[in-house]
């Protein structure tokens, strides 16, 4: 809860920084070769915040240190394995659907 003007200004500044960082992520995600993975990474951060969870809350649900979640989010989850991203999606109750198929030999 914000209880005074100083806290309000600090929160507003952090919100502005977050919105700017998120806009930059979304702009670059659409152009990245791994656009779907980048979108999942952004959605994970949004889902955590939408649930009102702190990084500590998510860390506790995953059984990892809060610092690990900080590292994941500071690198937009690029260091997280697919298994870890799946665990995070499950913890956040995010439904991920993607079709994977084997191309015919010699297909480009």
NUVEX-220609 format. One line per field, with one value per residue (C-alpha): residue in three letters; x, y, z; residue number from 1. Coordinates in Angstrom, 3 decimals, decimal comma. Example, Ala and Ser with C-alpha at 12.3 -4.5 7.8 and 13.67 -1.06 7.14 Angstrom:
code Ala  Ser
c1 12,300  13,670
c2 -4,500  -1,060
c3 7,800  7,140
pos 1  2
END
This chain:
code Unk  Unk  Unk  Unk  Unk  Unk  Unk  Unk  Unk  Unk  Unk  Unk  Unk  Unk  Unk  Unk  Unk  Unk  Unk  Unk  Unk  Unk  Unk  Unk  Unk  Unk  Unk  Unk  Unk  Unk  Unk  Unk  Unk  Unk  Unk  Unk  Unk  Unk  Unk  Unk  Unk  Unk  Unk  Unk  Unk  Unk  Unk  Unk  Unk  Unk  Unk  Unk  Unk  Unk  Unk  Unk  Unk  Unk  Unk  Unk  Unk  Unk  Unk  Unk  Unk  Unk  Unk  Unk  Unk  Unk  Unk  Unk  Unk  Unk  Unk  Unk  Unk  Unk  Unk  Unk  Unk  Unk  Unk  Unk  Unk  Unk  Unk  Unk  Unk  Unk  Unk  Unk  Unk  Unk  Unk  Unk  Unk  Unk  Unk  Unk  Unk  Unk  Unk  Unk  Unk  Unk  Unk  Unk
c1 0,000  1,235  0,903  2,643  3,777  7,370  6,192  3,828  6,590  8,919  6,197  5,278  8,934  9,289  6,083  7,369  10,637  8,756  6,416  9,345  11,281  8,194  7,565  11,186  10,892  7,664  9,115  12,177  10,304  8,230  11,379  13,444  14,026  12,621  9,598  7,268  9,715  10,275  6,522  6,272  9,026  7,175  3,889  5,511  6,552  3,128  1,360  3,440  2,622  -1,055  -1,342  0,126  3,070  6,494  9,604  9,867  6,335  7,171  10,497  8,788  6,294  9,153  11,398  14,241  15,958  14,420  17,721  17,174  13,885  15,644  18,299  15,676  13,714  16,769  17,785  14,194  14,404  17,073  19,047  16,037  15,696  12,549  11,766  12,090  9,896  7,324  7,507  7,054  4,081  2,491  3,080  1,496  -1,379  -0,441  -1,641  1,033  0,167  2,532  2,659  5,933  6,378  9,282  9,963  10,538  14,218  15,777  13,093  14,419
c2 0,000  3,457  5,662  8,915  11,152  9,850  6,281  7,393  9,152  6,162  3,782  5,985  6,143  2,367  1,897  4,196  2,261  -1,029  0,165  1,441  -1,819  -3,837  -1,748  -2,284  -6,027  -6,259  -4,253  -6,468  -9,723  -9,483  -9,175  -11,855  -15,204  -16,863  -14,547  -17,111  -17,847  -14,128  -13,596  -16,374  -14,713  -11,384  -13,089  -14,786  -11,432  -9,935  -12,926  -12,718  -9,050  -9,518  -12,115  -9,613  -11,923  -10,680  -12,335  -13,961  -15,402  -17,002  -18,266  -19,939  -21,666  -22,957  -23,873  -21,615  -18,566  -15,153  -14,133  -16,784  -15,179  -11,791  -13,229  -14,765  -11,539  -9,314  -11,406  -11,837  -15,547  -16,249  -18,329  -20,451  -23,928  -25,040  -27,243  -24,250  -22,099  -24,882  -24,929  -21,160  -21,297  -24,009  -22,017  -18,951  -21,014  -20,056  -22,417  -22,794  -24,517  -25,049  -27,660  -29,379  -31,554  -33,275  -31,963  -34,388  -35,216  -32,694  -30,077  -26,571
c3 0,000  -0,883  2,183  1,298  -1,536  -1,487  -1,938  -4,679  -6,626  -6,252  -7,395  -10,342  -11,393  -11,188  -13,142  -15,876  -16,073  -16,202  -18,950  -21,005  -20,589  -21,486  -24,604  -25,687  -25,103  -27,060  -29,961  -30,250  -29,575  -32,730  -34,844  -33,087  -34,778  -31,648  -31,464  -29,886  -27,092  -26,504  -26,314  -23,716  -21,681  -21,701  -20,865  -17,856  -16,405  -17,113  -15,577  -12,400  -12,011  -12,942  -10,192  -7,757  -7,099  -6,230  -7,555  -4,124  -4,439  -7,782  -6,474  -3,512  -5,791  -7,946  -5,030  -6,169  -4,717  -5,389  -6,984  -9,660  -10,685  -10,703  -13,042  -15,314  -15,576  -16,002  -19,029  -20,270  -19,350  -21,995  -19,486  -18,498  -19,948  -21,726  -18,719  -16,373  -18,639  -18,526  -14,708  -14,612  -16,990  -14,829  -11,619  -13,205  -14,650  -18,198  -20,907  -23,583  -26,837  -29,708  -32,415  -33,063  -36,110  -37,798  -41,272  -44,093  -44,671  -47,026  -46,442  -45,867
pos 1  2  3  4  5  6  7  8  9  10  11  12  13  14  15  16  17  18  19  20  21  22  23  24  25  26  27  28  29  30  31  32  33  34  35  36  37  38  39  40  41  42  43  44  45  46  47  48  49  50  51  52  53  54  55  56  57  58  59  60  61  62  63  64  65  66  67  68  69  70  71  72  73  74  75  76  77  78  79  80  81  82  83  84  85  86  87  88  89  90  91  92  93  94  95  96  97  98  99  100  101  102  103  104  105  106  107  108
END
